[in-house]
Each structure stands twice: as structure tokens, then as C-alpha cells.
Amino acid sequence: IAIAYSATILMDHCIFSGNTATTGAGLYRYCDNITPLTLTDCIVTGNTGDGMYHVGAAHVTRCEFSDNSGSGLETEGYGNSLIVADSTFLDNGLSGMVIGRAFSHPLNILNSTFSGNGYAGIRNLSQNQGSYMPVDVTNCMFVNNNASGFNSTSGSGIHLNLKNCLFWKNTGALGAAMFSIGGNSATVTNCIMGGGGDQMHWADSDVSYSNIEVTSGTYPGTGNINEDPLFLDPDGLDDVLGTADDNFQLVAGSPCIDAGTSDGAPETDMVGNDRFDDPTTNDTGAGLYTYNDMGPLEYFLEPCVCDFDTDSDVDGLDLATYSEGDTGIS
């Protein structure tokens, strides 16, 4: 589909697959005004070229961009904002997502996964002039991309604001998690970066309450640590990183539990769980609530099957409930 200068466009539960074009093989849309494109529960996969090319305002929710020979999604802004939420960018030949050279308006990416892409999870090419353009990335995962998770080799003029994100085993030799050659600033909060290699190459950055892998010591900043985050099963039952069964849930004893800051942090984690104060962990975080976790997935105790009143204590009250037969357990 190719769309130019259109009215409001709504696309829901559509598949764009097996198409060929240099730019926007599955979906191409050019509209340099505020009229939005809303793309919901769609799949853009297996196209020859970039899966989607978009100019203008857009809301992309619960969509998949996968196995396209180019990048999954390339966007140009021209003064209009883009919101991407709850979406996946998997195994594209180039980058999962590309911020184009003319992009010049806020970009907000939430609860999304960038995994196994042939270059970066997100690549910035923007040549924004003047004040830094905000790029907010919250509760997102960047896993096993064949360069940096977020890469800005030829782009400038953005301020990258990362909150509660995970960067794991991306393979960039320098700046595996984040790489910028200059002209960009960044604020990093409550993030986990590791899996081997130098994780950050971003000169103008403010990093706090994050677990950053470095060769020795800790990355400069308040509340930062350099420890094994202790994931449940990062490469899943199939022992292959970057597939659907990967599990980056924190396990008991993780140094990332109750070690983040609640200041400016999202109220829920990547999958909608509320923040949880682990009673077995000393709170080392900051803010109004000192028990936010680092990373996109909040740790929580698996409830005991016998804790019928859910007060985290198995006692006589639970026994009485069981005796009355109101538990569903026989």
C-alpha cells in the first residue's frame, strides 16, 4: 500500500508480506501534516526492502516488523510525532527501526522489543538542527542485534532518554548497548546493559541507577552497579538467544531488585506489572518509592499456593480458609 497526502488512516489486523520496493515495500505513507496514521495489531514481514516507510504523525501499537530484507520501519518526522508501543522488531536484514535524516519531532517508544536485527535495534540518522530532539525509550529490550542496541553513527541533534530498558548481548565492538560519534546527549535511568563487550560509547551522557557492564569498577553516576543481573533464563528452553521463549525476569537475589529510582520512572513494567517492594531485599533505590527495579521487568514473588489471604504469610488464617473449603484446592 502506498498513501500520499491522505486523511486519517486506520489499519487494524493487517498483514503486509512478500512485497518488493526499495523504500516501504510493505507500507509506504507520505503525509507532512498532523493527520495521523494508526496502525494496530498488524504484521509487516518478509518484504524485500524496508518493511515500512513513514513520513508524518503515527501511532503504532502491538505490531510486528520481522524478516524484512531492509529495516523494519523507517520514519521521517517533518514536525510530527511518532508513538510506538508494545511492538516487536525481529530479524530484519538491517536495523529494526531507523530514525530518518529529516526526523525533527519527539519520538516515544514504549514496551517494545528489538532483537536479532542485522544492524542496530534502532539506528539514528537524524540531522536535526538546533535544540536536541527528544527520543524517549521506556521499558524496551534490545537483544542480540548485530551492532549497537541504539546506534547513532551518522545522526546528531537528539536527546536519548532511556528508562528501565535492557540491552543484552548486542555485538557492537564499541558501544554494544549505545553508540554515538557525537552531537547527541543521553539520560539513562534504571537500565541494564551487559552480555559482553564495552557497553557505552556516548560522550554526553548522564547515567544513574543502572547496571552497566564495564571492564572494572562501575560506570560513573549515582546508584550505578556492575554485577550479574541474574535473569531467569535469558536464552530460553531452546538455548537460542532472541527467540520467543527467552525470559529476562529477575530472580531472587538479583542486585537489580529494589535498586532503581522511582523519579520519572514508568509506574508499571513492560508487561503491565505494578512496582513491587521485595520484602527480602534491602531497598537501595531512590525517589519517593525506593523499591523500583532496574530493567524492563519488575521482580515479584511467586505467590505460595497455600497463602490464601495473599498476605505473604502462611499461618492459621490460611489453614482456616482451607478448612472451610473456599480455596479451590481439594
C-alpha positions as a printed Julia matrix, in Angstrom:
330×3 Matrix{Float64}:
   0.0     0.0    0.0
   1.22    3.5   -0.87
  -0.54    6.53   0.59
   0.13   10.22  -0.05
  -1.45   13.34   1.48
  -4.38   11.46   2.9
  -6.98   11.94   5.55
  -6.8     9.94   8.77
  -5.83    6.31   8.1
  -6.74    3.43  10.4
  -5.25   -0.02   9.78
  -6.15   -2.89  12.09
  -5.15   -6.58  11.96
  -3.49   -6.33   8.53
  -0.56   -8.29   7.1
   1.97   -6.79   4.65
   4.14   -9.62   3.35
   6.17  -10.62   0.3
   6.22   -7.22  -1.37
   9.24   -5.63  -3.11
  10.3    -1.98  -3.19
  13.41   -0.02  -2.32
  11.55    2.04   0.28
   8.49    0.95   2.22
   7.96   -2.37   0.48
   5.05   -3.39   2.67
   3.63    0.04   3.51
   4.63    3.49   2.26
   2.98    6.63   3.59
   3.93   10.27   2.98
   1.93   12.99   4.71
   3.75   16.02   6.11
   0.89   17.34   8.21
  -0.62   16.37  11.54
  -3.05   13.81  10.1
  -2.13   10.56  11.87
  -1.75    7.02  10.69
  -2.94    4.49  13.26
  -1.5     1.01  12.81
  -2.76   -1.57  15.3
  -2.16   -5.34  15.57
  -0.51   -5.5   12.15
   2.34   -7.65  10.81
   4.92   -6.34   8.34
   7.07   -9.32   7.44
   9.11  -10.94   4.69
   9.24   -7.93   2.39
  12.18   -7.2    0.08
  13.33   -3.73   1.1
  12.28   -1.78   4.19
   9.08   -3.15   5.67
   7.52    0.28   6.23
   8.48    3.85   5.37
   6.52    6.63   7.0
   6.51   10.43   6.93
   4.18   12.23   9.3
   2.38   11.54  12.55
   1.67    7.94  13.53
   0.61    5.68  16.37
   1.94    2.12  16.01
   0.6    -0.33  18.6
   1.07   -4.11  19.01
   2.68   -4.51  15.6
   5.41   -6.85  14.36
   8.15   -5.88  11.89
  10.12   -9.02  11.07
  12.3   -10.69   8.45
  12.29   -7.77   6.04
  15.48   -7.6    3.95
  15.97   -3.93   4.8
  14.93   -2.28   8.05
  11.63   -2.98   9.76
  10.41    0.63   9.98
  11.97    3.85   8.74
  10.38    7.11   9.82
  10.78   10.76   8.88
   9.18   13.39  11.09
   8.87   16.79   9.44
   7.43   18.21  12.64
   5.09   15.35  13.5
   5.4    12.89  16.37
   5.58    9.11  16.31
   4.48    6.79  19.09
   5.42    3.1   19.0
   4.06    0.85  21.75
   4.03   -2.88  22.57
   5.64   -3.79  19.25
   8.42   -6.11  18.08
  11.24   -5.62  15.57
  12.76   -9.03  14.87
  15.38  -10.44  12.49
  15.27   -7.66   9.92
  18.21   -7.6    7.5
  19.28   -4.12   8.53
  18.02   -2.25  11.6
  14.81   -2.86  13.47
  13.91    0.82  13.23
  15.56    3.81  11.53
  15.1     7.45  12.53
  15.5     9.2    9.19
  17.66   12.2    8.4
  14.75   14.65   8.37
  13.14   13.48  11.59
  12.62   16.56  13.75
   9.93   15.9   16.31
   9.54   13.86  19.52
   9.65   10.08  19.27
   8.2     7.89  22.0
   8.87    4.13  22.09
   7.27    2.03  24.83
   7.24   -1.62  25.89
   8.83   -2.86  22.66
  11.48   -5.42  21.71
  14.31   -5.11  19.17
  16.02   -8.46  18.65
  18.24  -10.25  16.15
  18.38   -7.43  13.61
  21.26   -7.4   11.12
  22.47   -3.99  12.22
  21.15   -1.92  15.14
  17.97   -2.29  17.14
  17.35    1.42  16.49
  19.57    3.49  14.19
  19.53    7.29  14.31
  20.34    9.17  11.1
  18.59   12.41  12.05
  20.38   15.62  11.17
  18.21   17.7   13.46
  19.45   21.26  13.76
  19.04   23.5   16.79
  17.93   22.15  20.16
  18.1    18.44  20.89
  15.07   16.46  19.73
  13.73   14.15  22.48
  13.72   10.43  21.8
  12.1     8.65  24.75
  12.59    4.88  25.01
  10.87    3.25  28.0
  10.52   -0.38  29.14
  12.17   -1.74  25.99
  14.51   -4.66  25.25
  17.45   -4.66  22.81
  18.78   -8.2   22.47
  21.3    -9.85  20.13
  21.36   -7.13  17.48
  24.39   -7.3   15.18
  25.62   -3.82  16.16
  24.66   -1.48  18.97
  21.24   -1.67  20.53
  20.89    2.06  19.83
  23.3     3.36  17.18
  23.95    6.9   16.01
  26.95    6.69  13.69
  25.85    9.47  11.35
  22.99   11.19  13.18
  23.02   14.17  15.52
  20.79   16.53  17.43
  18.83   14.09  19.59
  18.5    13.68  23.33
  18.02    9.99  24.06
  16.08    9.39  27.26
  16.26    5.73  28.32
  14.22    4.44  31.24
  14.02    0.86  32.5
  15.48   -0.69  29.36
  17.53   -3.84  28.82
  20.46   -4.16  26.41
  21.82   -7.7   26.28
  24.43   -9.37  24.06
  24.35   -6.88  21.23
  27.54   -7.37  19.26
  28.89   -3.9   18.56
  32.63   -3.91  19.23
  32.47   -0.41  20.7
  29.32    0.67  22.48
  27.4    -2.59  22.27
  24.41   -1.09  24.04
  24.69    2.57  22.96
  26.97    4.16  20.38
  27.22    7.78  19.26
  30.02    9.59  17.5
  28.94   12.92  18.98
  26.32   15.6   18.61
  23.84   13.73  20.83
  23.09   13.68  24.54
  21.54   10.95  26.69
  19.96   10.35  30.08
  19.96    6.71  31.21
  17.97    5.6   34.26
  17.13    2.16  35.7
  18.69    0.31  32.77
  20.61   -2.97  32.46
  23.4    -3.26  29.88
  25.61   -6.31  29.51
  26.33   -9.62  27.9
  29.9    -8.89  26.85
  31.9    -6.04  25.37
  32.11   -2.32  26.0
  28.5    -1.27  26.57
  28.52    2.53  26.27
  30.22    4.88  23.84
  28.21    8.06  24.28
  30.23   11.05  25.44
  27.46   13.37  26.61
  25.51   11.1   28.96
  24.05   11.16  32.46
  23.7     7.58  33.79
  22.16    6.7   37.15
  20.71    3.71  39.0
  21.74    1.34  36.23
  23.64   -1.93  35.97
  26.29   -1.27  33.31
  28.9    -3.87  32.41
  32.4    -2.34  32.34
  35.82   -3.96  32.49
  36.46   -2.7   36.03
  34.73   -0.62  38.66
  31.34    0.94  37.92
  30.11    3.33  35.26
  30.22    6.94  36.55
  26.98    8.15  38.09
  24.75    7.87  41.13
  23.5     4.41  42.1
  25.24    2.53  39.28
  26.47   -1.05  39.71
  28.4    -3.6   37.66
  27.09   -7.05  38.58
  25.48  -10.14  37.07
  21.77   -9.19  36.83
  20.68  -12.82  37.4
  17.99  -13.48  34.81
  15.69  -16.49  34.99
  16.55  -17.95  31.56
  17.8   -15.4   29.02
  18.09  -17.85  26.1
  15.01  -19.89  26.99
  14.33  -23.6   26.81
  15.68  -23.8   23.26
  19.04  -22.3   24.37
  18.85  -19.82  21.47
  19.05  -16.14  22.32
  16.49  -13.92  20.62
  13.57  -16.34  20.35
  10.13  -16.16  21.9
  10.95  -18.3   24.95
  13.73  -16.02  26.27
  12.99  -14.99  29.86
  14.68  -11.9   31.3
  12.7   -11.95  34.53
  14.92  -11.17  37.52
  15.35  -13.97  40.05
  15.64  -13.78  43.83
  18.96  -12.27  44.89
  19.38  -10.15  41.75
  21.28   -6.93  42.52
  18.8    -5.09  40.27
  15.86   -5.71  42.62
  14.74   -2.62  44.6
  17.82   -0.77  43.28
  16.29    1.73  40.84
  14.75    5.16  41.31
  11.07    5.99  41.07
  11.77    9.58  39.99
  10.4     9.85  36.46
  10.15    6.06  36.13
   7.17    4.33  34.49
   4.55    3.24  37.02
   4.36   -0.26  35.58
   6.85   -2.56  33.9
   6.96   -3.77  30.3
   4.06   -6.19  30.71
   1.93   -4.02  32.99
   3.03   -5.26  36.43
   2.94   -2.72  39.24
   6.11   -1.91  41.15
   6.79   -4.37  43.96
   8.78   -4.0   47.17
  10.53   -7.33  47.72
  10.44   -7.95  51.48
  13.65  -10.0   51.3
  15.72   -7.24  49.65
  17.05   -4.05  51.21
  15.87   -1.03  49.25
  18.88    0.7   47.7
  16.95    2.78  45.2
  15.9     6.41  45.33
  12.91    8.67  44.83
   9.55    8.65  46.57
   9.46    4.85  46.29
  12.89    3.32  46.84
  11.98   -0.16  45.62
  11.69    0.2   41.84
  13.75   -2.39  39.97
  16.29   -1.83  37.22
  15.32   -3.13  33.79
  12.0    -3.55  31.96
  10.59   -6.39  34.11
   9.72   -5.87  37.76
  10.6    -8.72  40.09
   7.76  -10.15  42.14
   7.43  -13.13  44.41
   5.56  -16.1   43.03
   2.61  -16.47  45.42
   2.63  -19.52  47.65
  -0.23  -21.82  46.73
  -1.2   -22.0   50.42
  -1.19  -18.23  51.06
  -4.94  -17.98  50.55
  -5.31  -14.49  52.0
  -2.29  -13.22  50.0
  -0.59  -11.55  52.96
   2.81  -13.19  52.19
   2.5   -15.27  55.32
   1.19  -18.84  55.65
  -0.47  -19.12  59.06
  -3.61  -20.19  60.92
  -5.81  -17.87  58.89
  -4.82  -19.73  55.73
  -5.47  -23.05  57.48
  -8.96  -21.85  58.48
  -9.67  -20.82  54.9
  -8.52  -24.23  53.69
 -10.68  -25.99  56.27
 -13.74  -24.06  55.12
 -13.18  -25.37  51.59
 -13.04  -21.93  49.95
  -9.66  -22.36  48.26
 -10.41  -24.32  45.12
  -7.91  -26.97  46.26
  -9.15  -30.43  47.16
